[in-house]
Amino acid sequence: MSETDTRAAVPAPRDDDEKPLLKVEGLVKQFPIKKGLLQRQVGAVKAVDGIDFEVRRGETLGVVGESGCGKSTMGRLITRLLEPSGGKIEFDGKDITHLSTGGMRPLRRDIQMIFQDPYGSLNPRHTIGTIVSAPFKLQGVEPEGGVKKEVQRLLELVGLSPEHYNRYPHEFSGGQRQRIGIARALALKPRMVVADEPVSALDVSIQAQVVNLMDDLQDELGLTYVIIAHDLSVVRHVSDRIAVMYLGKIVELADRDSLYAAPMHPYTKALLSAVPVPDPRRRGAKSERILLKGDVPSPIAPPSGCRFHTRCWKATQVCTTVEPPLAELKPGGRVACHHPENFEDQQPQDVVLLTAAKEAGELVPESVRKAGTPTETEVSVEAEVADEADDN
């Protein structure tokens, strides 16, 4: 019986299709800080500090947040390019948290990564053919028709010419180099691709081409994406669900439409208020731009309780002592906040604002602070959202 017949004779159970492809529980990564002649550890950078999420088959999960919040570290952990300090990672039902290099080798065919820097991720001494064919050699795979023919097919798939096979990386633009990186990631026909800021280093005119290419490849090859980015407009275009990270924690996880229409975490609301709306008709329209005071606290010694309370205009005493769990407050929407936006208050008895909250509140319109109810605030992201908020 041929391989095709074998796959057809043993169909996957329906329950397997409903199980997540990737499941992460309590993931932690700490980088030790060592000092002195004996290099004793005096502290640790808590880059990722206990996160939980799932990635379903065939979906795109977007991960957003400020620089230094742990997005890229999380991406390298789930691809096992970094060793986790704690927690659990399951891929297709298999625990891969502490697999050795040899144990991960077969899974490298199913999990691939597109790196952030299209210039630094390609070896300048190797030709494009050598770079894209490297996965075949490392895995001992001989594609039908030969390696060269398959590499040329991959180059054509990502919009490059097969004639580029013998050229070197310095002969290509940033957008073309990122396409080469995508071709290399797709060489072994993976099931999940983690893309770390795939378009951040590219010109705006090229970003749309690369994003549309990834979208088309997902439909054609049935890929599952985890896309890490700081550009909220790019994430909105490609994602099915979005996770918002702050200082090593996921503070909100929701589907794309509900998160952009009615964000529940104040940090998400502040991020969305910064998204420019390129519509000349709304040039004079009322907008609510939330400016967060201060810098992100150090991941070496993060604040107690809610980590966002030092910059939040809604922070009360409970926020400094009790860390809010990432709870599902509405179907498909999980948030870690005692006083969420666009939802009933989880700590209505605690109404005394902190000094930091009062100072941050100066940056929020007076009408919003007096109203006090989250439903009366607006996020200037889309015209219809603003109109809806005004109606309320």
HUGIFEN-V919486 format. One record per run of one state. SS is the DSSP state (2 for helix, 1 for strand, 0 for the rest). FROM is the first residue (numbers start at 0). TO is the last residue. If there is no record, write none. Layout:
ss: {SS & SS}
from: {FROM & FROM}
to: {TO & TO}
//
This chain:
ss: {0 & 2 & 0 & 2 & 0 & 1 & 0 & 1 & 0 & 1 & 0 & 2 & 0 & 1 & 0 & 1 & 0 & 2 & 0 & 1 & 0 & 1 & 2 & 0 & 2 & 0 & 2 & 0 & 1 & 2 & 0 & 2 & 0 & 1 & 0 & 2 & 0 & 1 & 0 & 2 & 0 & 1 & 0 & 1 & 2 & 0 & 2 & 0 & 2 & 0 & 1 & 2 & 0 & 1 & 0 & 1 & 0 & 1 & 0 & 2 & 0 & 2 & 0 & 2 & 0 & 2 & 0}
from: {0 & 2 & 9 & 13 & 18 & 21 & 35 & 39 & 55 & 59 & 64 & 70 & 78 & 85 & 91 & 93 & 95 & 100 & 109 & 110 & 114 & 126 & 127 & 139 & 146 & 157 & 161 & 166 & 167 & 168 & 171 & 173 & 186 & 191 & 196 & 203 & 221 & 223 & 228 & 231 & 238 & 240 & 246 & 248 & 255 & 261 & 265 & 273 & 279 & 282 & 315 & 316 & 321 & 326 & 330 & 332 & 335 & 352 & 353 & 354 & 361 & 365 & 371 & 373 & 376 & 382 & 391}
to: {1 & 8 & 12 & 17 & 20 & 34 & 38 & 54 & 58 & 63 & 69 & 77 & 84 & 90 & 92 & 94 & 99 & 108 & 109 & 113 & 125 & 126 & 138 & 145 & 156 & 160 & 165 & 166 & 167 & 170 & 172 & 185 & 190 & 195 & 202 & 220 & 222 & 227 & 230 & 237 & 239 & 245 & 247 & 254 & 260 & 264 & 272 & 278 & 281 & 314 & 315 & 320 & 325 & 329 & 331 & 334 & 351 & 352 & 353 & 360 & 364 & 370 & 372 & 375 & 381 & 390 & 391}
//
